């Protein structure tokens, strides 16, 4: 579903607890298993993916079959019903899949307990991955795994409602001040200006635009209780209380893409996955895509990505690396982009992508200034609590919320 990047923190926490408990009890993640590694000869790779649907499953299975045929190996691709839960349990056991999707929001937990093979810098052209994506999968100075693809947030504008509000292209906002002015014009015409998801996976963009974030760049320090973050949340609260922004539930919608597709708001902030959702569910809607308005400190957006993880316990590590190289080649990434709508993680594919999808330029341009998910372990419950606070931001105290997030983050990071 299009809301795939709104993580289920409770389920994720259960899986992480299983993984961390097993690590503490001596599951052997850090054991030297070199003696069990088969560096040459045929490999029987087991690959677990978290598929967005039939198109992605088929595309990955076909790509894996092609690699297996050309390399003399076998590769079995299994789409998980619940990747976070199944992968967490598998990594805590003795026979995890050799290769698997790892969400950036889960990466630090897996890397922290030694469940992942840190192979990233052994890849050919590893520097070609976007720097922000490399950062998302770097732990203790090591690039652990290859970014598979990515998505970013952008501003979608309903062109019919825009015209109904008497607006033109000159009114497309590029700053917070311009957004506020434009939103007031729309509201004066009886049009809800913007709908946005009520979690840090959307509102977090305002934190970065104000110059803040939840943790330090290395993920070691809590930085939630800062003047920059307070400015951001106070601004979002002002938009909510003035009626310039509505959460999807306030519009009787399951997510902001649905509210936008139904014409209940002139703008939304979503990722490029909204394209397929609107084509399927609201094919008649007309809209354009633009960069998010810049804040007082920076132009910023959020990115969402997975990497191709390789299990530290895999006995086929060398063959698994070759498999990942094949899956992240420019040609293969463009095939995936055409088949199920993702954006290539390699900068070398950027020109091909923008030529093929010129209307999506705002998404891929966002890679240059995107912030990935919090890259620190043991943060699930902290972030879930932050989301709860954001859901009541219109009537809450931003300062008190940030103080609570700061305290909880410090506790989670051991500070």
Secondary structure, DSSP 4 states (H G I P E B T S, - for coil): -TTTTS--HHHHHHHHHHHHHHHHTT--TTS--GGG---SS--EEEEEE--SSHHHHHHHHHHHHHHHHHHT-EEEEEE-SSHHHHHHHHHHSS---SEEEEEHHHHHHHHHTT-B---GGGSTTGGGB-HHHHHHTEETTEE-SEEEEEEEEEEEEEHHHHHHTT--GGGS--BHHHHHHHHHHHHHTT---EE--SSHHHHHHHHHHTT--SB-TTS-SB--SSHHHHHHHHHHHHHHHTTSEE-GGGGT-SSHHHHHHTTS-SEEEEETTHHHHHHHH-TT--EEEEPPPB-SS---EEEEEEEEEEBTT-S-HHHHHHHHHHHTSHHHHHHHHHHH--EESBGGGHHHHHHH-GGGHHHHHGGGGEE-S---TT-HHHHHHHHHHHHTGGGS-HHHHHHHHHHHHHHHHT-
